[in-house]
Amino acid sequence: MYNDCIKGFYIHYEHIKEGYGSILLNFIEDFARKKAIKKLKLDTNQSAVGFYLKKGYKIKRKIPPTGKMIKRIVYSMEKTLKWNP
């Protein structure tokens, strides 16, 4: 099981494109750098893929819908953080 993970964060649809997602992601990445974490991984849906691509994340794989728990394509993404020790 994951010891240190964020299960997710969401921006209410009325506030998308107001910069809150960038603020939260920057905070998470800065926090990770302070903890000497070198890579961040996340799973997201189609609607947020473009946001993460702009932030430097790469698509590692697409998980097709199973029809049970996963009803949409899930994109597994990751980013290697640049930091100065």
N, C-alpha and C positions, 0 to 999 in steps of 0.2 A: 504494500500500500504506500501511497505517497505521504511523506512526512511533512513536507513544506510545499503546499500548493494552494492556489486560489482556484476555487471551483468555477468561478465565472464572475463577470461583471456586466451589467446591462445599463444602457442609457434609455430612459423612457422615450418612446417614439416621438413625443412632442418636443424633445430637446436634442434630437439627432442633428448633426451639422452645426452645433453651437460650440464645439470645442471641448466638451466635457470628456468625451472618449479619449482624446489626446492627452488631456490633463491626467486622467486616471492611468493611462498606459505609461506615460512618462514617469509618474510616481512609482508604479510597479517596477519599471526597468531600473530606475535610480536605486530603489530599495534592493533589488537583486544585485546590482553592482556592488553596493555596500556590503552585501553578504558574500561577495566573491563568487556569485553564480555566473557561469559563463554562457549558459544557453537557456532560453525560455521556450517552452513548448505549449501549444494550445490547440484546442479543437473549436471550430466555429462553423456557422452555417453560411450559405451562399450570400446572404445579405451583408455580412461583415468582411468577406474575403478581400474586397477592394481596399477597405480601411487598413487591414493588416499588411497587405502588399505595399501600400504607400509608406508604412512604418518600417519596412525592411524585412518583414517575415516572408518566408518561402513556404510554398505548399509542398509537403512531404508525401501526402497520400490523400486519396479521396475514399471515404467509407460510404458505400452505397446504402440506400435505405433497406432495412430488413423487413419492414412492415410491422414489426413488433414494437420494440422500444425506439428504434431509429426510423423516423418517417420521412426524413429528408437526407440529402447528401451531407455528410459531415466532412469538413476539411481539416486535416491535421497539419498544423503549421509550426514552424520554429524559426528562431532568430538567435544568432550568436552575438552576444553582447560585447561591445568594445569597452574596455575599462583600463584604468591605470592602477596597478596595485600600490 
